[in-house]
């Protein structure tokens, strides 16, 4: 029986870190120079384009 590893959900991790730091999506979006909807989309994504992470 093989052991399948579950891929990490990058967006969920971003969301958790943001919440632990007490930062709202709007504030993070402003700091990133994107819209709040973009941050929401990133947090809902299992994989995130490396260009967006930079």
N, C-alpha and C positions, 0 to 999 in steps of 0.2 A: 504494500500500500504506500503510495507516494504522499509526500507532504506538499500540498499546494500552498504557496504563500499568497496571502491576500494583499493586493497592491495598496499602498498608502493613499489615502484620499487627501491630496495636497490642499484642496480648497477648504476642507473641514479643519485641517491643521491651522491654516491661516486664520480662519474664523475663531478657533479656540484661543490662539495666541492674542488676537486682537481683543477678544472679550476679557481675557485674563489681565490685560493691560488697561482695561477700562476705556477703550477707544471705540467710538461709534464708526459705522461704515462711512458716514459723511466726512468725518475728520480724516480717516485714512485715505479716502478718495481725493480729498483736497491736497493732502501731502504727496500723493502719487501723480496728481495732475490728470485725474480721470473722473468720470461721473460715479455717483453712488451706485448706479445700476451696473456699472462695470465691476465694481468691487463685489457686489452681490453675485454677479455672474461667475466671477473668479472663485468665490467661496462655495458656489454650488457645483463647481467642476471637479471631477475626480483627478484630471490631469490639467496642468496649467502650462501654457507655452512659456518657455524659458525667457523669451523677450519681455513678457509681461512681468515676470518676477524681478527682472533687473530694474 
